[in-house]
Amino acid sequence: MTTHYHFVVAVDFGTTYSSVTYHQRPFGDKLKDVADKQPKLFSIRNYPGASASKRGDIFETPTEILYSEGQTFYGYDAWKKWDSNMHRQGILLQWFKLVLDDSKDEKRLHEAQRVSSQLDSLGLTIGDAITDYLTFLLGHTKSELQLNNRYCDDCTVQLVLTVPNVWNARACSVMAHAMETAAKDLSFGHDSEVYLVSEADAAATYFCDRVSDLLLNLGDVFMIADLGGGTSDLMVYKVTHVHPFRFDPVVPGDGAVCGSSHLNKALVSTLKTAIEAEPRYRNTRDYLPEGWTIDDILSAANHDFDTVKKEVRSDSAGDYITVPFLPKLEDNPDSASNSFYANREFIDGIYLPLFNQILGLIQSQMQAAAKNKTPCTHVVLIGGFSLSNWLLSFLRENINDKDCRVVREHTSQDAISSGGCLRYLNQVSGPDEIMQASYGFVTEEVCEPDKFEGHKPENAVQEFDADDGGLYACGCITYLVHRGQRIPAQGQTFPENAFVLDRTFRHLKQDLLTRIELVENKSDNVLEDHFHRRHDKNIGCRSQGEIAFVIPARELKQLAVERVRGEKRFWNKRDKNFYYLLRYEARIKILGKNIRYELWVGGSCKAYGVLTGLSSAVEMSEVEGRLASLAI
């Protein structure tokens, strides 16, 4: 008899590198039966284009795409093709994940503009590029599982995706929709709702799964500093249980666009300035291949620097940076062909601004934890940039609280994807989620200016309803979930009691359209309900989607709760302006970073939207099933 398997496949779509980790179990084994039993995890390897001698030991691949002469190359293949492309034909997409970040950081904005310009020239959207890359990543994963793990079409797959803690719902939605599209094209995990995990939660789960109880004790407070290529994500947790370790966040997380990729940007800028300022390099163009420019050799230098930047030390007098075709300065003993000698001042100017930005983030989170009366006992560095020994020693020397240990434990190329897989397997006993934004619905409310400040004429958009003749405050927002609110690992439905909306209509013999619109607000301000969506109190409010349901005329008689006569001024001799009233409900259900909003009519869910992607699957996955079953 053939054994079929269920696979949990977790993807860490990193700014500079990506990895995939999976868990395999016989089909039918329950999730709860493996959660606390040290589930076996494996990471995908053998990426195309990777060094043949190291291919079996490499668990990540560059997050890069090369579109060249009608062909597309990914990961290490993109690297190789670009390095061998003397005339730099085509467009190399790097760090394109940063386009989804909505922060006002100048570095991010500059990078987003560069990538957006590349995408425009290709006729692609950011969603298209991410879908292309995920199709490559999941396609390779599927091939490896078929080759080594007896994967077949009868097996089932649950996809897990890690995302930065600071991303808004729209960014998560673009990423998850891209994964759903790739999964559908590959017939691989396309029947399941993508489960989202914050990169900080994934890092904490990975760390606690491997840490010794000699390092962490019950009640200890530790900060995860996930230092990646594009972003640094921070979250502070308190140990609530040992054997196995369990933890909960103590303050809202933080993060910024300050990953190791910004060393590359600083290098190119500083190197270009240094070369242009040195008169002896003025004849450099004479040494370049036909069609090459100074920018081309800087791009090549940047690519080489990317492989060694984490190894740069703080105690060296200087380092040589490979710069193809840069001539040797004969009167400079430190000069060499095809390289630039970077002295200590040059190197410090590239590294220290980024180090100080990361230090500032960490100390800000430590202060927030101390203010919450939960001071940090450990700062745990994880992620690719944590491999820099210079960064580790810099943080140890400069963090103010000497009672707080800075450690780098058990980090690896696949730490975040492994943690994402474990976090999915530990849904019930995993950490609470601290909401990074507030969520609510746009409503039309009976105008009560004596009761609600937002209904007063100077604050509201007031209109008379054509059916009942009543005065309404239109476009108001009611927030059901608030920034900083804790959501248990088991998920939660909002509101606890029904959030009822009214819909007036005149005719029972016509189909009736009902709709709800969900909004998000990341503001730190205390938000007030009943104000118009464009009022100053709702600055930062953004629509996250709308769902609609058409109620067939044949069902309206059973659903309409009453037949009412409207205000007298609306009567006419023909029908006396009778109207009907339909009551329906709006709900928000949250499980981890997955947010589902629902439209209920007549006691059942008629339509729903999921912020992490499209939700059209008829067969519900474990994630979607749990979201749907959360009690009101």
ChimeraX attribute file (.defattr): number of C-alpha atoms within 10 A of each C-alpha:
attribute: neighborCount
match mode: 1-to-1
recipient: residues
	/A:1	3
	/A:2	5
	/A:3	10
	/A:4	17
	/A:5	20
	/A:6	18
	/A:7	21
	/A:8	22
	/A:9	28
	/A:10	30
	/A:11	26
	/A:12	26
	/A:13	25
	/A:14	28
	/A:15	21
	/A:16	23
	/A:17	22
	/A:18	22
	/A:19	26
	/A:20	30
	/A:21	26
	/A:22	25
	/A:23	20
	/A:24	18
	/A:25	16
	/A:26	12
	/A:27	14
	/A:28	9
	/A:29	11
	/A:30	10
	/A:31	15
	/A:32	13
	/A:33	10
	/A:34	14
	/A:35	18
	/A:36	15
	/A:37	9
	/A:38	10
	/A:39	15
	/A:40	11
	/A:41	15
	/A:42	16
	/A:43	20
	/A:44	22
	/A:45	21
	/A:46	19
	/A:47	23
	/A:48	16
	/A:49	17
	/A:50	21
	/A:51	13
	/A:52	11
	/A:53	7
	/A:54	10
	/A:55	15
	/A:56	13
	/A:57	13
	/A:58	17
	/A:59	21
	/A:60	25
	/A:61	25
	/A:62	22
	/A:63	25
	/A:64	23
	/A:65	25
	/A:66	21
	/A:67	16
	/A:68	17
	/A:69	9
	/A:70	6
	/A:71	8
	/A:72	16
	/A:73	21
	/A:74	25
	/A:75	24
	/A:76	20
	/A:77	20
	/A:78	22
	/A:79	20
	/A:80	14
	/A:81	18
	/A:82	21
	/A:83	15
	/A:84	9
	/A:85	12
	/A:86	13
	/A:87	14
	/A:88	17
	/A:89	13
	/A:90	16
	/A:91	17
	/A:92	20
	/A:93	19
	/A:94	18
	/A:95	21
	/A:96	24
	/A:97	24
	/A:98	20
	/A:99	19
	/A:100	18
	/A:101	21
	/A:102	15
	/A:103	17
	/A:104	10
	/A:105	12
	/A:106	10
	/A:107	14
	/A:108	23
	/A:109	17
	/A:110	12
	/A:111	19
	/A:112	20
	/A:113	12
	/A:114	14
	/A:115	21
	/A:116	17
	/A:117	12
	/A:118	17
	/A:119	18
	/A:120	11
	/A:121	10
	/A:122	13
	/A:123	9
	/A:124	12
	/A:125	13
	/A:126	19
	/A:127	19
	/A:128	15
	/A:129	19
	/A:130	23
	/A:131	23
	/A:132	18
	/A:133	22
	/A:134	23
	/A:135	21
	/A:136	18
	/A:137	23
	/A:138	21
	/A:139	17
	/A:140	18
	/A:141	23
	/A:142	20
	/A:143	12
	/A:144	17
	/A:145	16
	/A:146	13
	/A:147	11
	/A:148	8
	/A:149	13
	/A:150	13
	/A:151	21
	/A:152	14
	/A:153	9
	/A:154	11
	/A:155	16
	/A:156	20
	/A:157	23
	/A:158	24
	/A:159	29
	/A:160	28
	/A:161	26
	/A:162	28
	/A:163	27
	/A:164	25
	/A:165	24
	/A:166	24
	/A:167	17
	/A:168	21
	/A:169	21
	/A:170	20
	/A:171	21
	/A:172	23
	/A:173	21
	/A:174	21
	/A:175	27
	/A:176	28
	/A:177	22
	/A:178	24
	/A:179	30
	/A:180	27
	/A:181	21
	/A:182	24
	/A:183	23
	/A:184	14
	/A:185	13
	/A:186	15
	/A:187	14
	/A:188	22
	/A:189	25
	/A:190	21
	/A:191	20
	/A:192	24
	/A:193	29
	/A:194	27
	/A:195	25
	/A:196	27
	/A:197	28
	/A:198	24
	/A:199	31
	/A:200	31
	/A:201	34
	/A:202	25
	/A:203	31
	/A:204	30
	/A:205	27
	/A:206	24
	/A:207	23
	/A:208	20
	/A:209	17
	/A:210	12
	/A:211	13
	/A:212	12
	/A:213	13
	/A:214	6
	/A:215	10
	/A:216	18
	/A:217	15
	/A:218	14
	/A:219	15
	/A:220	17
	/A:221	24
	/A:222	28
	/A:223	27
	/A:224	26
	/A:225	27
	/A:226	29
	/A:227	23
	/A:228	23
	/A:229	21
	/A:230	24
	/A:231	26
	/A:232	28
	/A:233	31
	/A:234	29
	/A:235	28
	/A:236	31
	/A:237	26
	/A:238	24
	/A:239	19
	/A:240	15
	/A:241	13
	/A:242	14
	/A:243	8
	/A:244	11
	/A:245	22
	/A:246	20
	/A:247	25
	/A:248	23
	/A:249	21
	/A:250	22
	/A:251	21
	/A:252	21
	/A:253	22
	/A:254	20
	/A:255	23
	/A:256	21
	/A:257	25
	/A:258	24
	/A:259	24
	/A:260	26
	/A:261	20
	/A:262	20
	/A:263	23
	/A:264	19
	/A:265	15
	/A:266	17
	/A:267	21
	/A:268	20
	/A:269	13
	/A:270	15
	/A:271	21
	/A:272	15
	/A:273	11
	/A:274	15
	/A:275	16
	/A:276	13
	/A:277	11
	/A:278	9
	/A:279	9
	/A:280	14
	/A:281	15
	/A:282	11
	/A:283	11
	/A:284	16
	/A:285	15
	/A:286	11
	/A:287	12
	/A:288	17
	/A:289	11
	/A:290	10
	/A:291	9
	/A:292	14
	/A:293	14
	/A:294	15
	/A:295	11
	/A:296	17
	/A:297	20
	/A:298	20
	/A:299	18
	/A:300	16
	/A:301	22
	/A:302	22
	/A:303	17
	/A:304	16
	/A:305	19
	/A:306	14
	/A:307	9
	/A:308	11
	/A:309	18
	/A:310	18
	/A:311	11
	/A:312	17
	/A:313	15
	/A:314	16
	/A:315	8
	/A:316	10
	/A:317	11
	/A:318	18
	/A:319	17
	/A:320	14
	/A:321	19
	/A:322	21
	/A:323	23
	/A:324	19
	/A:325	17
	/A:326	23
	/A:327	21
	/A:328	18
	/A:329	14
	/A:330	11
	/A:331	8
	/A:332	9
	/A:333	8
	/A:334	15
	/A:335	16
	/A:336	16
	/A:337	14
	/A:338	16
	/A:339	18
	/A:340	23
	/A:341	16
	/A:342	18
	/A:343	14
	/A:344	14
	/A:345	10
	/A:346	16
	/A:347	19
	/A:348	15
	/A:349	14
	/A:350	20
	/A:351	21
	/A:352	14
	/A:353	14
	/A:354	19
	/A:355	19
	/A:356	15
	/A:357	15
	/A:358	25
	/A:359	17
	/A:360	13
	/A:361	18
	/A:362	25
	/A:363	15
	/A:364	13
	/A:365	22
	/A:366	27
	/A:367	14
	/A:368	19
	/A:369	23
	/A:370	13
	/A:371	11
	/A:372	11
	/A:373	10
	/A:374	20
	/A:375	23
	/A:376	23
	/A:377	20
	/A:378	20
	/A:379	24
	/A:380	23
	/A:381	26
	/A:382	29
	/A:383	25
	/A:384	23
	/A:385	21
	/A:386	23
	/A:387	18
	/A:388	17
	/A:389	15
	/A:390	18
	/A:391	24
	/A:392	17
	/A:393	12
	/A:394	16
	/A:395	19
	/A:396	18
	/A:397	11
	/A:398	12
	/A:399	18
	/A:400	11
	/A:401	13
	/A:402	11
	/A:403	11
	/A:404	17
	/A:405	16
	/A:406	20
	/A:407	16
	/A:408	17
	/A:409	15
	/A:410	15
	/A:411	19
	/A:412	15
	/A:413	20
	/A:414	25
	/A:415	27
	/A:416	38
	/A:417	30
	/A:418	27
	/A:419	29
	/A:420	36
	/A:421	32
	/A:422	29
	/A:423	27
	/A:424	26
	/A:425	20
	/A:426	20
	/A:427	20
	/A:428	16
	/A:429	18
	/A:430	22
	/A:431	26
	/A:432	23
	/A:433	23
	/A:434	21
	/A:435	21
	/A:436	25
	/A:437	20
	/A:438	21
	/A:439	26
	/A:440	25
	/A:441	23
	/A:442	21
	/A:443	22
	/A:444	19
	/A:445	19
	/A:446	17
	/A:447	23
	/A:448	15
	/A:449	14
	/A:450	9
	/A:451	9
	/A:452	13
	/A:453	16
	/A:454	24
	/A:455	24
	/A:456	17
	/A:457	12
	/A:458	9
	/A:459	18
	/A:460	23
	/A:461	20
	/A:462	19
	/A:463	15
	/A:464	14
	/A:465	15
	/A:466	16
	/A:467	21
	/A:468	22
	/A:469	17
	/A:470	13
	/A:471	15
	/A:472	20
	/A:473	25
	/A:474	22
	/A:475	19
	/A:476	24
	/A:477	27
	/A:478	22
	/A:479	21
	/A:480	17
	/A:481	21
	/A:482	21
	/A:483	20
	/A:484	16
	/A:485	15
	/A:486	20
	/A:487	19
	/A:488	19
	/A:489	18
	/A:490	18
	/A:491	21
	/A:492	19
	/A:493	23
	/A:494	21
	/A:495	15
	/A:496	12
	/A:497	9
	/A:498	13
	/A:499	16
	/A:500	11
	/A:501	14
	/A:502	14
	/A:503	16
	/A:504	18
	/A:505	17
	/A:506	17
	/A:507	13
	/A:508	16
	/A:509	12
	/A:510	13
	/A:511	14
	/A:512	19
	/A:513	11
	/A:514	16
	/A:515	14
	/A:516	21
	/A:517	19
	/A:518	26
	/A:519	21
	/A:520	25
	/A:521	23
	/A:522	17
	/A:523	17
	/A:524	13
	/A:525	11
	/A:526	10
	/A:527	18
	/A:528	14
	/A:529	17
	/A:530	25
	/A:531	27
	/A:532	23
	/A:533	25
	/A:534	17
	/A:535	13
	/A:536	11
	/A:537	18
	/A:538	21
	/A:539	14
	/A:540	14
	/A:541	21
	/A:542	16
	/A:543	16
	/A:544	19
	/A:545	15
	/A:546	15
	/A:547	16
	/A:548	16
	/A:549	16
	/A:550	12
	/A:551	16
	/A:552	13
	/A:553	14
	/A:554	12
	/A:555	14
	/A:556	19
	/A:557	13
	/A:558	9
	/A:559	17
	/A:560	17
	/A:561	12
	/A:562	12
	/A:563	14
	/A:564	15
	/A:565	17
	/A:566	19
	/A:567	16
	/A:568	11
	/A:569	9
	/A:570	15
	/A:571	16
	/A:572	10
	/A:573	6
	/A:574	6
	/A:575	9
	/A:576	14
	/A:577	20
	/A:578	18
	/A:579	19
	/A:580	22
	/A:581	18
	/A:582	20
	/A:583	16
	/A:584	21
	/A:585	18
	/A:586	23
	/A:587	25
	/A:588	26
	/A:589	23
	/A:590	24
	/A:591	25
	/A:592	26
	/A:593	23
	/A:594	23
	/A:595	21
	/A:596	22
	/A:597	27
	/A:598	22
	/A:599	22
	/A:600	20
	/A:601	18
	/A:602	15
	/A:603	9
	/A:604	11
	/A:605	15
	/A:606	15
	/A:607	17
	/A:608	22
	/A:609	22
	/A:610	23
	/A:611	23
	/A:612	26
	/A:613	25
	/A:614	18
	/A:615	19
	/A:616	12
	/A:617	12
	/A:618	8
	/A:619	11
	/A:620	16
	/A:621	21
	/A:622	14
	/A:623	21
	/A:624	20
	/A:625	13
	/A:626	16
	/A:627	24
	/A:628	16
	/A:629	11
	/A:630	15
	/A:631	12
	/A:632	13
